[in-house]
Amino acid sequence: MDTTSERDRIGNNRERIAKKAQDLLVKLKESKYLHGGKSETAFDCSYFVYLVFSDVFSDYKYMDSDAIVSSPLFAISQTPKVGDVIYFPAGEVPYTHKTADAHVGIVLDQQYWCGRQTHGGLAMVSFNNPWWGSRKHQFYSFKRFDASHAINSAGYMRKYFA
């Protein structure tokens, strides 16, 4: 059922995700990059996504980049929306012809996404950025904007939530 209040709630949660991501860009600007790191002083891109989503959805559990995109909690989105996850699979970066690990970030609007960078810390990045824009990428929308949907739908949803 697609009601106005349901659309408002979903929109509000998307805005909350983007707002939290922007707040963390400022709050954690002095933090260090650490692959697999899971503290606010040293972390990687997937932990940044966890920090944001767990603030909006308190029972969201940590998933690494590849687990996020293979999770039944996320669905491919053809058009980026505020609060979506942008995913860059591991592989060659055409801009440099070097290989890069998988990476995730959070869509802020139609022009920017943000995330934990290996070099340069937390950053807002333009979709037109030559390095990131040259990489293959896909957008993923978080399916669970309503707690009762995830808990009452299928058992596999419970795997990702407390």
Contacts in CASP RR format, 6 or more apart in sequence:
PFRMAT RR
TARGET T0000
AUTHOR 0000-0000-0000
METHOD contacts of the structure
MODEL  1
MDTTSERDRIGNNRERIAKKAQDLLVKLKESKYLHGGKSETAFDCSYFVY
LVFSDVFSDYKYMDSDAIVSSPLFAISQTPKVGDVIYFPAGEVPYTHKTA
DAHVGIVLDQQYWCGRQTHGGLAMVSFNNPWWGSRKHQFYSFKRFDASHA
INSAGYMRKYFA
6 146 0 8 1.000
9 145 0 8 1.000
9 146 0 8 1.000
10 145 0 8 1.000
11 82 0 8 1.000
11 145 0 8 1.000
13 56 0 8 1.000
13 57 0 8 1.000
13 145 0 8 1.000
14 81 0 8 1.000
14 82 0 8 1.000
14 83 0 8 1.000
14 145 0 8 1.000
15 82 0 8 1.000
16 55 0 8 1.000
16 56 0 8 1.000
17 52 0 8 1.000
17 53 0 8 1.000
17 56 0 8 1.000
17 82 0 8 1.000
17 83 0 8 1.000
17 106 0 8 1.000
17 142 0 8 1.000
18 82 0 8 1.000
18 83 0 8 1.000
18 106 0 8 1.000
18 107 0 8 1.000
18 108 0 8 1.000
18 109 0 8 1.000
20 51 0 8 1.000
20 52 0 8 1.000
20 55 0 8 1.000
20 56 0 8 1.000
21 48 0 8 1.000
21 52 0 8 1.000
21 83 0 8 1.000
21 106 0 8 1.000
21 108 0 8 1.000
21 114 0 8 1.000
21 115 0 8 1.000
22 108 0 8 1.000
22 114 0 8 1.000
22 124 0 8 1.000
24 48 0 8 1.000
24 51 0 8 1.000
24 52 0 8 1.000
24 122 0 8 1.000
25 114 0 8 1.000
25 115 0 8 1.000
25 122 0 8 1.000
25 123 0 8 1.000
25 124 0 8 1.000
28 40 0 8 1.000
28 122 0 8 1.000
29 121 0 8 1.000
29 122 0 8 1.000
31 40 0 8 1.000
31 41 0 8 1.000
31 42 0 8 1.000
31 43 0 8 1.000
31 121 0 8 1.000
31 122 0 8 1.000
32 41 0 8 1.000
32 42 0 8 1.000
33 42 0 8 1.000
33 43 0 8 1.000
33 44 0 8 1.000
33 116 0 8 1.000
33 117 0 8 1.000
33 118 0 8 1.000
33 119 0 8 1.000
33 120 0 8 1.000
33 121 0 8 1.000
34 42 0 8 1.000
34 43 0 8 1.000
34 44 0 8 1.000
35 44 0 8 1.000
35 101 0 8 1.000
36 43 0 8 1.000
36 44 0 8 1.000
36 46 0 8 1.000
36 47 0 8 1.000
36 64 0 8 1.000
37 43 0 8 1.000
37 44 0 8 1.000
37 47 0 8 1.000
38 47 0 8 1.000
38 50 0 8 1.000
38 62 0 8 1.000
40 51 0 8 1.000
43 51 0 8 1.000
43 116 0 8 1.000
44 116 0 8 1.000
45 65 0 8 1.000
45 103 0 8 1.000
45 104 0 8 1.000
45 105 0 8 1.000
45 115 0 8 1.000
45 116 0 8 1.000
45 117 0 8 1.000
46 62 0 8 1.000
46 63 0 8 1.000
46 64 0 8 1.000
46 65 0 8 1.000
46 67 0 8 1.000
46 68 0 8 1.000
46 104 0 8 1.000
47 62 0 8 1.000
47 116 0 8 1.000
48 105 0 8 1.000
48 106 0 8 1.000
48 115 0 8 1.000
48 116 0 8 1.000
48 122 0 8 1.000
49 68 0 8 1.000
49 85 0 8 1.000
49 104 0 8 1.000
49 105 0 8 1.000
49 106 0 8 1.000
49 115 0 8 1.000
50 60 0 8 1.000
50 61 0 8 1.000
50 62 0 8 1.000
50 63 0 8 1.000
52 106 0 8 1.000
53 60 0 8 1.000
53 142 0 8 1.000
54 60 0 8 1.000
54 61 0 8 1.000
54 62 0 8 1.000
57 144 0 8 1.000
57 147 0 8 1.000
59 147 0 8 1.000
59 161 0 8 1.000
59 162 0 8 1.000
60 160 0 8 1.000
60 161 0 8 1.000
61 160 0 8 1.000
61 161 0 8 1.000
61 162 0 8 1.000
63 71 0 8 1.000
63 160 0 8 1.000
65 87 0 8 1.000
65 101 0 8 1.000
65 102 0 8 1.000
65 103 0 8 1.000
65 104 0 8 1.000
66 102 0 8 1.000
68 74 0 8 1.000
68 85 0 8 1.000
68 87 0 8 1.000
68 104 0 8 1.000
68 140 0 8 1.000
69 85 0 8 1.000
69 87 0 8 1.000
69 104 0 8 1.000
69 138 0 8 1.000
69 140 0 8 1.000
71 160 0 8 1.000
72 143 0 8 1.000
72 154 0 8 1.000
72 156 0 8 1.000
72 157 0 8 1.000
73 142 0 8 1.000
73 143 0 8 1.000
73 144 0 8 1.000
73 150 0 8 1.000
73 157 0 8 1.000
73 160 0 8 1.000
74 85 0 8 1.000
74 140 0 8 1.000
74 141 0 8 1.000
74 142 0 8 1.000
74 143 0 8 1.000
75 140 0 8 1.000
75 141 0 8 1.000
75 143 0 8 1.000
76 138 0 8 1.000
76 139 0 8 1.000
76 140 0 8 1.000
76 141 0 8 1.000
77 84 0 8 1.000
77 139 0 8 1.000
77 140 0 8 1.000
77 141 0 8 1.000
78 139 0 8 1.000
79 139 0 8 1.000
80 86 0 8 1.000
80 107 0 8 1.000
80 110 0 8 1.000
80 113 0 8 1.000
80 127 0 8 1.000
80 139 0 8 1.000
81 107 0 8 1.000
81 139 0 8 1.000
81 141 0 8 1.000
82 107 0 8 1.000
82 108 0 8 1.000
82 109 0 8 1.000
83 106 0 8 1.000
83 107 0 8 1.000
83 108 0 8 1.000
83 142 0 8 1.000
84 106 0 8 1.000
84 107 0 8 1.000
84 139 0 8 1.000
84 140 0 8 1.000
84 141 0 8 1.000
84 142 0 8 1.000
85 104 0 8 1.000
85 105 0 8 1.000
85 106 0 8 1.000
85 107 0 8 1.000
85 139 0 8 1.000
85 140 0 8 1.000
85 141 0 8 1.000
85 142 0 8 1.000
86 104 0 8 1.000
86 105 0 8 1.000
86 106 0 8 1.000
86 107 0 8 1.000
86 113 0 8 1.000
86 137 0 8 1.000
86 138 0 8 1.000
86 139 0 8 1.000
86 140 0 8 1.000
87 102 0 8 1.000
87 103 0 8 1.000
87 104 0 8 1.000
87 105 0 8 1.000
87 137 0 8 1.000
87 138 0 8 1.000
87 139 0 8 1.000
87 140 0 8 1.000
88 100 0 8 1.000
88 102 0 8 1.000
88 103 0 8 1.000
88 104 0 8 1.000
88 132 0 8 1.000
88 135 0 8 1.000
88 136 0 8 1.000
88 137 0 8 1.000
89 102 0 8 1.000
89 136 0 8 1.000
89 137 0 8 1.000
89 138 0 8 1.000
90 99 0 8 1.000
90 100 0 8 1.000
90 101 0 8 1.000
90 102 0 8 1.000
91 99 0 8 1.000
91 100 0 8 1.000
91 136 0 8 1.000
92 98 0 8 1.000
92 99 0 8 1.000
92 100 0 8 1.000
93 99 0 8 1.000
93 100 0 8 1.000
93 131 0 8 1.000
93 134 0 8 1.000
93 135 0 8 1.000
94 134 0 8 1.000
94 135 0 8 1.000
95 130 0 8 1.000
95 131 0 8 1.000
95 133 0 8 1.000
95 134 0 8 1.000
95 135 0 8 1.000
96 131 0 8 1.000
100 135 0 8 1.000
104 115 0 8 1.000
105 113 0 8 1.000
105 114 0 8 1.000
105 115 0 8 1.000
105 116 0 8 1.000
106 113 0 8 1.000
106 114 0 8 1.000
106 115 0 8 1.000
107 113 0 8 1.000
107 139 0 8 1.000
108 114 0 8 1.000
108 124 0 8 1.000
110 127 0 8 1.000
111 126 0 8 1.000
111 127 0 8 1.000
111 128 0 8 1.000
112 124 0 8 1.000
112 125 0 8 1.000
112 126 0 8 1.000
112 127 0 8 1.000
113 124 0 8 1.000
113 125 0 8 1.000
113 127 0 8 1.000
114 122 0 8 1.000
114 123 0 8 1.000
114 124 0 8 1.000
114 125 0 8 1.000
115 122 0 8 1.000
115 123 0 8 1.000
115 125 0 8 1.000
116 122 0 8 1.000
117 123 0 8 1.000
117 125 0 8 1.000
125 132 0 8 1.000
127 133 0 8 1.000
143 149 0 8 1.000
143 150 0 8 1.000
144 150 0 8 1.000
144 157 0 8 1.000
150 157 0 8 1.000
150 158 0 8 1.000
150 160 0 8 1.000
150 161 0 8 1.000
151 157 0 8 1.000
151 158 0 8 1.000
151 161 0 8 1.000
END
